[in-house]
Amino acid sequence: MNIDINNVKIIVIIPVDNVEDVRKVICEAGAGIIGNYTYCSITTKCIGTFKPTENANPYIGKKNKLEFVEEEKLEVRCNINKVKDIISKIREVHPYEEPAIDIVPLIDESLFN
């Protein structure tokens, strides 16, 4: 089977207070479109952990101290041609110095007929 990847799922971890800012900017840039629907996304509440090093500039927490932070995982679909722009938009509004961003290729269901 030869598979062309046309869409990806972008997953980003965000502090709870910043989720709507990130969702708005990436959906306005073209993420979250499924058929005739826009702003399609899902969030999952989670607890993130991290320990900023001495060279970090943490938005939350203190250097060299393990932190446990209530966050949300935001997931959206995105056309592969828009990925670079969407990631750029995330980095513009995301408060973290190093946001956790995953890009997962999606296989179109029509390939399984």
N, C-alpha and C positions, 0 to 999 in steps of 0.2 A: 504494500500500500504506500503510495506516495502522498505525503501530507504537506500541504501548504498551511502555514500558520497565519491567519488573518487577524486574530484577536488575542488579547492577553488579559489576564486579571492582574490588576495592580493592587497590592496590599500594603498598607502603611499603618504604622502604630503611632498614635497621636495622644497627647494629654487630653483628657475629657473636655476641658474648657476651650480647646482649639479645633475640635472636630468639625464644627459647622463652617469655620473659615476655610479649612482645607477642602471639604466637600464642595462648597460653593465655587471655589476657583478652578478645581479640576473638572467639575461638571460643566461649567461655563466654557472651558477649553475643549470640550468634546468627549470627555470620559462619561461613563454611565449611561450610554445609549443602548437600548435593547429594542429592536423593532421600532415601533411608533412611540416609545416611551423614553423620556430623558430623566436625568437625576436618579437613575437606578443605582442603588448602593445598599450595602448592609454593614452594620457595625456590630461588633461583639465586645462586650466589656471584658477587660483582662487586667492582670497585675504584671507590670513590666519590672524587671530588675536591671540594674546597671551600677557600675562603680567608676565614676569619673577619675581619670588619671591626673597626675600633677599638671599635665599640659592641656587639660580639657578646660572648656569654658561652659560649665553646665547651666542650663536653663532652670533645672530643678536639681536640688541636692547639693552636696558638698564634695569637694575633691577627696579622693581616697576613702570614701565612705559608701558602703553598699546601700543602695536605695531601692525601695519597693514603692511603686507609683501606680495609682489607678489610671489606666489608659483605655483607649478603644482601638480596636483593629478595624479600619475602614477598607472595604473591598469594592472595587468597581471594575467593570469590563471596559476595554479600550481597544479601538482599532490599532493595529500595529504601527500604522503610519503616524499616529499621534503620540506614541509613547514618549519620545524624547521631550516634546513640549509639555506633556502632563508631568513628567518627572521634574522638569524645570519649574513648573508652577508650584508643585509640592514644596520644593526647596525654598521658593520665594516666601511662602507663608508659614511653613512649619517652624515652630519655635526651637526645635532641637538643633544643636550643632551638627549632629550626625543622625538624621532620621533613618529608622529601619524601614526599608522599602524592598518588597519582593515583586518580581515580574514573572508571572507564570503563563506559559503558552497554553492556549485553549484549542482543542480539536473541535471542528464544526461537526455537529451531530449528523449532518447529511452524509458524512463519510461512512456511516454505519448502516446504510440501507442494504 
